[in-house]
Structures are given as structure tokens and as C-alpha cells.
């Protein structure tokens, strides 16, 4: 019983190590995609600053010609100022995201990280929810660890209950000496002797320690079973939630891409009309803001998709 207890406890510890590795893999993925998002927002902010700067130049020319008012020019300047604030915030966020990533992967905190891979969402299929839950119950290291601890506590009950039974000891001795005092009469020469014995020991009174130890082992066994049931309920909720979020993230990408297409077209038309004097300055400003917002939403949707995939992979018990 004691040997089995130790063996199952070792298995539980190994599962705990696997769980920690899975947490580390997920944290690295999260830090990577957060850094990617920060870089992408900075790129979009730079693009928007260039766009509004070109708008400002056109507005200044039209103001000199008396085609737009000074108030319209001030509106564009305010918009450019807001765009540069966003640009500055994005640059700061890159620095913070870089520090977090470097800290997790154990690099010097000021190490520059260049994200060169494009974000192209995969069409990974996880299968039906029920299959994912079955997989999670079979692979989640927390569950495996608790199942090993239940087996260990079961072995501990057997070990503790052993106090009710007599203990049998097998002993043996071998002697080779000169002279061998176990041989009579003794002779001045090397001689060998051996003996084997069996003894039985039984405690008539041990202050009820066996009762207490067995009761404690049974209590621990029941607690572990209850904890496993609670753990499985939590895993069911986690996997279900991550599965639904992953499906929603895929749909959000499709809708965000349509929004970007529409915003691009609206901006193109507003820009051409503004240069031809057929629309107001405010309409072009609105189109610029709408285009930036649609691109930011698409970036967020793409990153959320990667993070939701990582969460679902982890919750299903896959540490890769």
C-alpha cells in the first residue's frame, strides 16, 4: 500500500509539471499575439497619420483658394493631433508588450522583437463539443493528477488498515569466520554457518492509531473524489465557453472584413468628392475615422481568433 501510494503521488506530480508547461505555452502565445496586436495598431496609426496629413495639405490649399473655411482647417488639425496621440500610445504599448514577452521567454527586457509573420487565421477544426469534452477529461493534466491522487489515497487506506493485521518478518544470517563461534568445539580455521527465521509481530494496543489513520485516509479519499467531480464541472464549463468563443471569433473576422471593405470604399468616394468640391470636409473626416476604426476592429478580431484558439487548445488538454 505504501509503495503504491508513493508511485501514484509521483504520477500526480508529473501531471502537475505537464500542467505548468501547458500554462507556460499558453502564456507565450498570449504575449506573442498581444505584441503582434500592438505592432499592428502602430502600423495602422502611422497609416492614419499619413492619411490625415495628406488631408490637411489639401485643406490648406483649398483654404488659400477660399473654398473651405478656417474652421474646416482647424477640424483637420485637431483630427491630425488625435491621430498622433494614438500613434504615440501605440508606440508605448509596443514597448510594454515587448517587455512582457521578453519576461515570459526569459530574454533581456529591452530586447527588440520583430514580428515578421503575417496574421492569416487558420481554419482549424476542433470537432464537436462532446468530443472535445471527452478529450479534455482524458488529457487535462489537472484531472490526471487528481485521478492519481485518488488512487494514492486508496492505497493509503490499505496501508493504514494494515495495522489491524500481524506483521511477518523473514530474517536470515550468514557467518564466515575463523574461528566460527557458532560451531562447537571451535576450530582455528575458517568455517561458514547460516540460519533463517520467521517472526510475527502484532500490536495488542496502539492507542487506536490504526483507527485514526484509516479514518483520515478514507476522509482524504472522499475529498479527492469530490474535488475531481468539481474539477470536471469546471473543465466542462471552460471548454464549452472557449468553444463558443472560438466559433464567434471566426464569424467576427468575416464581419470585420466586410466592414473594412465598405469603409475603404466610403473613404475613396469621400476623398474624390472632397477634392472635386462636391462634399464637405466633415464627411471626409468621418470617413477617415470610420476606416481607421474598421481596421482596428479587424485587427482585434484576428488576434482574438488566435487567442481563442490557444485557449480552446489548452482547455482540451493539448499543451502544444
WOTAGI-V796397 format. One line per field, one symbol per residue. ss: DSSP state (H for helix, E for strand, L for the rest). phi: phi as a letter, one per 30 degrees, with the letter a starting at -180 (. if undefined). burial: # if it has 24 or more other ideal C-beta (glycine too) atoms within 12 Angstrom, else .. A space follows every 10 residues. Layout:
BEGIN
ss->???
phi->???
burial->???
END
This chain:
BEGIN
ss->LHHHHHHHHH HHHHHHHHHH HHHHHHHHHH HHHHHHHHHH HHHHHHHHHH HHHHHHHHHH HHHHLLLLLH HHHHHHHHHH HHHHHHHHHH HHHHHHHHHH HHHHLLLLLL LLLLLLLLLL LLLLLLLLHH HHHHHHHHHL HHHHHHHHHH HHHHHHHHHH HHHHLLEEEE EEEEEEELLL LLLLLLLLLL EEEEEEEEEE ELLLLLLLHH HHHHHHHHHH HHHHHHHHHH HHHHHHHHHH HHHHHHHHHH HHHHHHHHHH HHHHHHHHHH HHHHHLLLLL HHHHHHHHHH HHHHHHHHHH HHHHHHHHHH HHHHHLLLLL
phi->.dddeddddd dddddddddd ddddeddddd dddddedddd dddddddddd dddddddddd dddddicbdd dddddddddd dddddddddd dddddddddd ddddciceec ddccccddcc ddcdcciddd ddddddddcd dddddddddd dddddddddd ddddcdcccc babbbbabdc ddccddbdad bcbbabbbbb bbddabhidd dddddddddd dddddddddd dddddedddd dddddddddd dddedddddd dddddddedd ddddddicbd dddddddddd dddddddded dddddddddd ddddddjcdd
burial->#...#..##. ##..#..##. .#...##### ########## #########. ##..##.##. .#.....#.. .##.###.## ..#..##..# ..##..#### #..#...... ..#.#...#. #....#.... .##.###.## ########## ########## .##....... .......... .......... .......... .......... ..##..#..# #..#...#.. ##..##.##. .##.###.## .##..#..## ..#..##..# #..#...... #..##.#### ########## ########## #########.
END
